[in-house]
Amino acid sequence: MWYRLGKWIIKRRILLLSLLALATLFMGYLAKDIKMSYEFSKAIPVDNQKYKDYQQFLKTFGRDGNTVVVGIHSEKFFDTATFNQVAELQKNIKAAKGVTGILSVPTAVDLIKMDSLEKFQPEVIFHAPYTDQNALDSNTAEFLNLPFYQGLLYNKQNQAYLIAVSLNDTLINSKERTHIINGIMAPIEAFEKTSGIKVHVSGLPYIRTTVGDKIAHELNYFLLGSFILSAITLLLFFRSISAMLMSLAVVAMGVIFSVGTMVLLGYKITLLTALIPPLIVVIGIPNCIYFFNKYHSVYKEKGNKYQSIIMMVGKMGIVTLFCNIAAAIGFAVFAFTSSDLLKEFGVVAGINIMVLFIISLIFIPAVLSMLAAPKPIHMRYLDNKYLTRVLIKIEKWAFYHVKYVYGITIVLLVVAVIGTLRMKTVSHVVDDLPHSDKIYTDLKWFEQNFNGVMPLEIVVDSKKKNGLFRNLNTIGKIDRFSGYLERQPDVAKPLSFVNALKFARQAFYEGDSSYYGILTQFEVPFMGNYIKGISKQSKDVASSNSALSSMVSRFIDSNKQVARISVNMKDVGTTKLPVLLDSFRHEADKIFDSAHYKVTFTGSTVTFLEGSTYIVEGLGESIFWAFILIALAMLYLFKSTRMLFCSLIPNVIPLIVTAGVMGWLGISIKPSTVLVFSVALGIAIDVTIRFLINYKQELPHLNNDVDATLKQTITHTGISIIYTSLVLVAGFIIFIFSQFAGTESLGWLTSLTLAVATFTNLVLLPVLIKSLSGKGARRKVNKAK
């Protein structure tokens, strides 16, 4: 069948190449419309309760995590020169595209009691620019007398000050987000130059946009770098510009198809699918190497170009098909997880690995048939003396040092298993960044001065319409729970509508800070009309950026049944966060009885935790199913349980070794590192398949002599296996230059796994075959033929 297919491809080469070119142009046309996605909540299944809670929160209160925070440390903040510069800064930030509001010291307001109208009138405290220091000092004293702002806009002890920048929900989650963040950073950078004061910037929109853009730019460079490294390696191996260009053309078409597939399926580029184009390059190159290797070896023996092409398709077609099936399975199993983020990655990767096989099967034979026959220099690598000596040593180890091979393998496995037991599963929002990166250092500055910027939302449902204001019990409970949260070392000052009521109480008593607290039952009749007016005022003063203006409209629902407590937290990581949430839940259960209240913990922090957990668990589950499906494919291919055992062991060991190295070096299991195992499994199994199929094909021609067949297989496939491994390692090793720890780990850990897989397949695999090849095994091999 495969030989006939080779003849058919040569005969229909013009038609096939034309169809391939048209399909590539079509997919390229689609690829230009690709968009970037920053939605981490897609990692959570839509039927997950935490996902439902978050969607309900968004429906009721709008999106959380849409605030960029700007921090300033200055001992002279309230000097006229510095204060005027800060006031100008916040004014320029507010004018930037996508900014919907500013909360800062210069825009802070006080409430003025209007007895005749029985309401509070908000009044801006500061009136910059200042020329008189005494006037600024007077306004500063008024501001510092308002406990509402303490811990929210300033840390008096550390002389740290904060500007909170609210962004448009729609724009900050669109392709405009980079432009919006750049628009905010422009006045900040200008302020730093003119004032000489260092500014710190953080918040989820800033972190996600900046990190996402860095990763996207990096991957573009790595894609280009993998092309260049692959080109150099291929040129050194084959000494043929045509072979190099053909190989690059194959992977280039694969990359175009992969991006076009995303658009065709309505997907956007996520932090996972962004890895697919570079993976296509390093997965596609081995296809080309094995095709060219077989073509050259046959031509060297036969001296007939067309016969060599047909033999190449006949011998390597089935091998490459099953190699690509195995690789596709390794990725496609993600499509069966409950996480949309993993599903999209699995679908696109699985489809395009098989598309890559079709491209290489059509393109390489068709183009080779139109080119001149290879010259002796193009086949010189087949007689590489250095590699020949290496293969001879491998052969000696496989046949004459069997005990040492088993001994070294067992010792390696024991050390690796111990290391594996030391592995930890933990992930942080910015843990892939170097600790010297400004994003990381700025985040730590906010954690030190304001206890973090990671949003956590607590929703308190009173289960009754107007239940929040029926009596003071609910208000007291919310204040009590907020006080508990504020005392936690990893939590910033909570915000709720109760803060607005406490602010109003202070204003009722002519600004006396000792009255900043919740209402008493005695005060309700006197303050009732004032409090009722807050709701209306919140709409009237929205343009003045008052903190109070959003307390009612954004922190309770329209039925006054559900209240929101907004908290910022430190980036404590996925190990500590569940412990903290459990302690918060325990305290909430003590304060809010479940018969009258329902308390829900949600927000971006919770979805990050749940998403990370699903990704890690989904990847682990996917690797398990990948093993099962690959095992079934191998069983179908070889029709022998002994051969199945021989094929899986050399691929399990490299994964265990890699896990052990991660454990010993303290590299945590997280979404960015666990992907190593699925990538390595999908690629490493190729080597095993190529070795065993060659062994299966040659065994009958050598009278079922296992030893002779193994020696010939090591000699014939060893060169292409080593070449392929070098190209793959070169393709992945470029990732070590990433500034992100996860991408860097993907590079060197995958390279390590492939290097170990090369050793186990060239040394341990022959030993296993030889050890298990009794008469019964030989009969099974013959039957499989």
Secondary structure, DSSP 8 states (H G I E B T S, - for coil): -HHHHHHHHHHTHHHHHHHHHHHHHHHHHHHTT--B---GGGGS-TTSHHHHHHHHHHHHH--SS-EEEEEEE-TTTTSHHHHHHHHHHHHHHHTSTTEEEEE-STT-EEEEEETTTTEEEEEES--SS-S-HHHHHHHHHHHHT-GGGBTTTEETTTTEEEEEEEE-HHHHTSTTHHHHHHHHHHHHHHHHHHH---EEEESHHHHHHHHHHHHHHHHHHHHHHHHHHHHHHHHHHH--HHHHHHHHHHHHHHHHHHHHHHHHTT--B-TTGGGHHHHHHHHHHHHHHHHHHHHHHHHHHH--HHHHHHHHHHHHHHHHHHHHHHHHHHHHGGGGSS-HHHHHHHHHHHHHHHHHHHHHHHHHHHHHHHS----GGGGGGGG-HHHHHHHHHHHHHHHH-HHHHHHHHHHHHHHHHHHHHT--B---TTTTS-TTSHHHHHHHHHHHHHS--EEEEEEEE-SSTTTTTSSHHHHHHHHHHHHHHHTSTTB---B-HHHHHHHHHHHHTTT-GGG-S---TTTHHHHHHHHHHHHHHHHHTGGGT-SGGGTTTTTB-TTS-EEEEEEEE----TTHHHHHHHHHHHHHHHHS-TTT-EEEEESHHHHHHHHHHHHHHHHHHHHHHHHHHHHHHHHHHH--HHHHHHHHHHHHHHHHHHHHHHHHHT--B-HHHHHHHHHHHHHHHHHHHHHHHHHHHHTGGGTT-HHHHHHHHHHHHHHHHHHHHHHHHHHHHGGGG-SSHHHHHHHHHHHHHHHHHHHIIIIIHHHHHHHH-SHHHHHHHHHH-
